[in-house]
Amino acid sequence: MGAIGDLNYVVEMEKIFDSFLVVAGDNLFEYSLQKMVDFFKKKNSSVVACVDLKDKERIKNKFGVVKFDKDKKITDFAEKPSEPKTTFVATACYVFKKEDVALLKPYIKEGNSHENAGDFLKYVAQKSSVNAFVVDGKWFDIGTFEELGRAREEFNA
């Protein structure tokens, strides 16, 4: 069904009518989910965990890239760009506000059920407010052999 189709399936099957946390299964990280939820409550907006990979070459065509203002509000998002505007990437770890969960249906009706979760994040940011929860510490998207290798090197060191 694609990432968004899967997300919508869970929302419908579990009858989720409230805010909720989404963590993609290919995330390996050290940051605190509790701190992320606390940030979500403080900002009263949907939130995505972001990490600064500090290397545009590593990011090219691989990760969702975010740009945000001084208050951490996301001002731009690009899914796997060939020319990243920043080195901050979305980690596929989100807390969606109840009102933003309701945007799933119209998004899917526009034919987007097989899109990446990052594309839905961009849609939400255009319709509502999404903030970047900037994290420190180790994070890996272990959905590729290259990144899984990086994670193994880091955690076995």
N, C-alpha and C positions, 0 to 999 in steps of 0.2 A: 504493500500500500504506500510505501514511501514514508519518510519520517513524519510528515504532517498527517498523512492518512492514518498512520499508527497512533499518533497523538490524539487525533480526533476519535478514533476507535475506543481508546481507553477512556476519554472524557465521556463518550456516550454510554459505554458499557458500565462504567462505574458511577454514572450519573453525577459527574463532578460539576458543581455549580458555584464553586468558590475558587479562591486563589490556590495555586499549587506549585510545587517544586518539580522540575524536570532535570534529570541528570543522565546524559547519554552514556551508554554502557562502555564506550571506548575512551572514557576519561580516566586518567590516573593522576591523582593530585593530592596535595597536602593541605590545602586551605580548608578553613572551617565553614561548613554549611550553616552552622548556627549564626556565625557572624554575617553571612550572606542574607539569611532570613531577617536578622536584626536590621541590616541596611535596607532591605526591602520595606520593612515596617516604617523605618525612619523616613524614607523617600516617598512612600505611598505611591509607588509606580512599579511597573514590571522591571526586573533586574536581570542582567546577564553577567556572569563572571568573566572577567577579561584579564589577560596576562600580557605583559610586555616581553615579547620574544627577542627584541633588540636586533633583529636580523631580517631585513626585507627579502633577502635571497631565500632564506629558509621558508618564508611565508608565501612567496609567489605561487599562485595556483593551488594552494593547499588548505588555507584557513580562511574563515570569515574575519574580515578586518574591520575594526570599529574606530570611529573618531568621536570624541566627546568634548564637551566644553568644561570650564573650570568647576562647574557644579556636578560634573559627571553625567550630564544628560547626553545621550547619544545623538549626534548631529549627522552622522553618516555611517552607513554600513555597506560593505561589499563582500559578496560571497566568492571566495577564491579568486581574487583579482590578480591579473598578470603584473600590475603596477600598484602595489599597496601604497596607500596614502600615509599610513602610520605603521608602527610595529606592534600595536595592540591587537590581539586576536580574541575572539569570542570562544569560550571553552565548551560550548554546548551544555552549559549548566545554567538553568533559568529559573526564576520565580515569576510566574505570570499572575497578574492581578485578575480578579474575577471578571472585570469588564473586558479585559483583553482576551480572556479565554473565549468570550462570546464572539470574538472576531474570527475564530476558526471556521465557523460555518460559511460566512460570506467569502472568506479567502478560498475555501475549497470550491464553492460555487463558481468562482472565477477560473476554475480549472487548475488549481495549484496543489492538489492532494499528494503529488509525488515529489514535491520540492524538498530542498534541504530545510532543516529547522531554522537555519540562518536567514533564509528567504522570508520565512514567517516573521522572524524577529524584525527584519527590515520593514515589513508591512505594518507590524504593530507600532514601530517607532514613527511611521508616517501618520498613523491614525491616533496615536496616544503618546505617552511618554515612557521611554525606557532609559534606565540608568545603568552605567557601567560600575560594577563592583570590582574594583581593581585589586588583584590578589598578588601576593608575593609567594615565593616558595616554588616547589617543583610542580610542573604540570606537563602531561604528555597526552596527545591524542594517539592512543595506541591502535588505531584502526588501520595503520599501514605498517609494513615490516620495518621501514626506515625508522619511524617514530618508536616502535616497539623496541628496536635495537638501541635507540638512544635511552629509553627508559631502563632497559636492562643494564646498560653501562652505568647509568647514574645510580641506580639502587643497589647494584652489586659492588659499587666502589667502596 
